Amino acid sequence: MANKNLNAAKEAKKDEFYTQLVDIENELKHYRQHFRGKTILCNCDDPYESNFFKYFANNFNAFGLKKLIATCYNGSPVVGKELPLFAIDKEGEDKKVAYKVEITEVKDMNGDGRVDLADVRYLIQNDKNVLSILKENGDFRSRECIELLKEADIVVTNPPFSLFREYVAQLMKYEKKFIVLGPYNALHYKEIFPYIRDNHIWIGYSSPKQFIVPMDFEGGNVFEIGNKKVAKFGNIIWFTNLDIKKRHELLVMYRTYNADEYPKYDNFDAINVNNISDIPIDYEGIMGVPDSFMTSFNPEQFEIIGLGSGKLASDIGVKKNYRGRTDIAYTINGIHKCPYSRILIRKKQ
């Protein structure tokens, strides 16, 4: 049990990083038309830390939001006087708690002529807004948080990546609209890819590279700016099921097919394409393209057939290659090659 708890703590620490406001702004500016009159839920967000909460609070009136809800997993150290009395322990000390904030009205609470939303206390001084302690631990899977999920129209957050499969499964189960960050390799998760293939989930616009992490965070590509610790990541993207403009933009193709430049796979009836710009305009069969294709995928122009590696590849008939693995491979001048990570697509007529 001790080892289990230790491993759980390590996983929680890996998941504890915060999205920068500039990255939230760069992505969510493309979705503004979806927010009016909606209840937004940030269910992995401590309002005292989360830039998602601050972004929607600052734009509450501009977006015409109906309600903003944020929940916090086991909370974080907060100033006791800003919380209801029952959130302070017997000695009057601050403590960590799981809580939720529900915002239905945003206005200039302290009379300084502007809306001070970076500090949550100005919001909860409004009688129409509520800060309350959760009875459970604030986990998105808890009964309390599921009830809030049912109430929400759109979920926007940076969920724990170690639980990404389970998190997305819950969103799909309750048929929720969402904009969430996730690992790039989730494209290949057997639990996630079918949603991608069947056009239930698609890729957003941007790819954040830096996240704020706890000062005791350990790992590579970490540096400090002022009093904050920042970690660099190269594999984080946005996932959504809200319709966005780029899903309807046609990919311009200008290359023509010839057998010498586009080798066929030995173990599946498809050709290999190394770059998005090399997709031939006149080939009607199946093509293996790199994962980066998903950033330009238009479901009206292409259909996704499957993956070129792993169990999902064998499901569509990919045979084992010369290495004894279910990965698509081809042979040039007697040399076997196994291209890195391919998604199998076909151009629609």
N, C-alpha and C positions, 0 to 999 in steps of 0.2 A: 504493500500500500504506500509506503514511503517513497519508493521509486516511481510509482504511478503519479503521486502528487508532485514530485520533483519534475517529472517529464511534462506534466500539465502546466506547471509554472513556467518552464522553459518555452513551451509553445505559446503561452499567453504573452510572454515578453517579446517573442518574435513578431507577434501580431500588433504590438503596441507602437504604432507610428501614425502621425497625423498629416493629413493632406494640407498643403500650403494653399492659402487663399487665392493666389494668382492662378494656380492650376484648376481650381474649382471654377473660377470666373471664365477661364479660357474654354472650358468644356460646356458649362451650363448656359452660356450665352446663346447656344444653338437650340435650346429647348424652351425658351421663354414662353412661347405660344401655348405650351402644354400646362402651365402653372396656374393660370387664372381660375379662381373659384375652387381651387383644389386644397385638400389637406395633405401636407407634406410630412413624412415621417423620416427622421434620422435616428435609426434604432441601434446604432453602435457609436453614439456620440455624447460625450460629456459636454454639456453646453459651456462649461467654463474653459474648455480646451478646444472644442471642435470648431473648425472654420466653416464646416457645412452649416451648422446652426447659425453662426454669425452671418454667413452669406445670405441665408433666407430671412433672417431677422432684419438685416439691413435693407433687404429688398421686399419686405413683406407687403408694403403698400403699393410699390411700383409693379409688382407681379400680380397684385389683386388676390393674394392668398386668402383662403378661408380659415386655415389653421396650420400651425407649425408645432410638431411634437418632436421632442428629443428625449431619448432614454440613455442612461448611463450604467454600464456594467460595474457593480460594486463601487461606483463613484470614485471620487478623488478628493484629496484634502481640500476643504473649502472653509471659508470664514463662517463660523457658527452663527453670527448675527444676521447673516443673509439667508439662513434657513429657518423653517418653522422650529419652535422650541423643542419639539420631540426629536429633532435631528441632532441635538447636543447631548453628550453623555452626562452622567451624574456629576462629574467634576467640572462641567462647563467647558470641556475641551472639544476641539473639532474632531470629527471622526470621518472615516470613509463610509459612505452610504450609497445605495443604489436608488436613483430617483428619476423622476421625469419632469419635464417642463412643457407646458401646453400654452401656446401663444395664440390669442385670437384678436388682439389689438396692439398696435405699436404706435406710440406717440412720444412727444418730448416730455419725459417724466420729471426731469430735474430743472426744467425751465431755463436751460442755457441756449435755447434757440436752435438746437439740433438734436437728432435722435442718437443717443449714446448707447449703441447696441453691442459694443465690444464687451461691456460689463453687464452680466445677466441681472444684477440687482435692480437696474433701472426698469427692466421688463416685468419683474415679478412684483414690483410695487404697484402695478396696475391691478385693480381688483378683478379685471376680466381675464387676467392671466394666472396660471396656477403652477406652483412648484410643489410637488408632493413626493414623499418617500415611498418607494416601492416595497411591497411586502416580500417579494422574492429578490433574486440577485441581479435583475436587470438583463439577464441573458436573453438574446433575441428568441430563444426557444421556450422561454418561460410562459406560463399561462397569461400573465399580465401583459407581456409584450406582444403575444399573439393577438390578444383582444385589441391592442392599439394598431396592430398591423391590419386587422379587419376593417378598422375605421378609416385607415389611410387610403388616399387615391394614388400617391406616388411615393416610392421609397428612394431616398438618395443618401448614400453613405459610402464609407470605406470599411467593408466588413472584415472580420478576421480571415486572413487568407488560408489558414490551416483548416478552416471550416467552410471554405467557399462552396464546395459541392452541396453541403447541407443547407447553406444559406440560400443559394439559388433555388434549390428544390422547394424550400418553404415559400419563396416568392411565387414560384410557378403553381404550387398547390393552391394558394389563395388568390391566384390570378391577378397579381399586382403589377402595375406599371413601375418601372424602376430605372435608375441610373446609378450604377455601382462600379467601383474599381475592383479589379481582379488581376491575377497573374496571367501573363500572356500565354503560358503553356496550358491554361485552362481550356484553350481551344481543342486540346487533345484529350481532355478528360472524358472518359466514356459516359459519365453522367451529364456532361455539358455539351459535348459535340452534337448529339442528336437535336438539341434545341437550336444550335447554329444551323445545322443542315436543313432543318424543317422550317426555318425562318421564324422562329419564336424569340430568338435573341440575336442581336447583331453587335457590331463593334462601333464605338463612338468615334470622336474626332481626334483626340489628343492622347499623349502618353507621358504622364508626369514622371520626372526623373529624380526628384529629390523630395524626401519626407522628413519631417521633424520627428526625432526619436527621443526616448528618455536618456538622461545623462549617463546612466549606467549601461546603455545599450552597447553590445559588443558585436563586432563584425567588420568586414572590409568596407572600403569606400565610405568611411565616416569622418566627418570633420566638424569643427565648431565655428559658429558665426555668432559673435557676441556671447550671450548667455544661453544659446541654444545649440543643440547637437543635431546635425543633419546627416542623413544617410542617402547615398546614391543608389538608385535601382534602375536597371535597364530593361525591365520586362513587365511593366505594369500598364494596363490599358483599361478603358472604360467599356462596360457592357450595358446594353439597354434594350428595351423592347418598345420604346417610344419612337414613332416615325420621325425620321430626320431627313433633311434635304439631300444629303450626299448618297442616301440609299437609292435615289432615283436619277443620279447622274451617270451617264453612259461612259464606260471606259473606252477611250479612243484606241483603236488597234490599227496598225499600219503594216505589220510584218506579214509575209505570205509563207505558207508552209512548204518545206522541202525536207525529205527524209534524212538528208545528211546533217542538218542542223537540229533536228528534233528526233532524237533516238527513241525507239519504242522500248517499253519495259519488257524484260524477259518473262516476268511472271504475272503480267496483267496487260490487258489490251488497252493501252493508253500511251501517249507520248510525254516526254519530259520537257518542261519549260522552266528555265532557270530564273527568269525575271518577269515581272508583270508586263513590262514594256515589250517583251518578246512573244506575248500571246498572239498566235497567228489569226488573222481575220477570216481565213478561208478554211479552217479545219473544223470539221463537224463532229469529230469523235471526242473521246475523253482525254483530258490533259491533266498532268500532275503539276501543280503550281506551288510556289512557296507560301508560307503562312501569311506573308505580307499582303497577299491578294485580298484577304478579308477586309482590309481597310478601304478597298475600292469595289467591294462586292455589291452589285446591283442585281437583285433577284429577278428583275424583269429581263435581264440580259444573259444571266448564267444560272445554271442549277448546280448545286453541290451534290456530288455522287457519294463521296465518302472520304475516309482517310487512307493514306498510303502506308501506314505502319501500325503494328500492334494488333490487338484483338479486333478492333473495328475494321482493319484492313481485311482480315480473314473473313469477316462477315460479308464482304462484297465480292469475295472470290480471289483475293490476292494470295498467291501461293508462296511457300517458303523460298527464299533465294539461296544463293551459293553459300551464305553464311549460316544457313539453317534458321533464319529469322523471317517473320512475316513482314518484310519491308520491300517496297517496290525497288527494283534494281534493273540496270541495263548494262550492255556490253559494247564497248567501242575498241576496235583493233585488238580483240582478245582480252581486254582489261575489263574486269567487272567493276561497276560503280553503283553505289547506293546513295542517291541524293538525299540531302538532309531535309526531313520534315516536309512532306508534300500533301496538299489537299487536292483531291480529284474532282474536277469540274467538267462541265460540258456547256458549250454555247447554245443558247436557245435559238430556235428557228425564227 
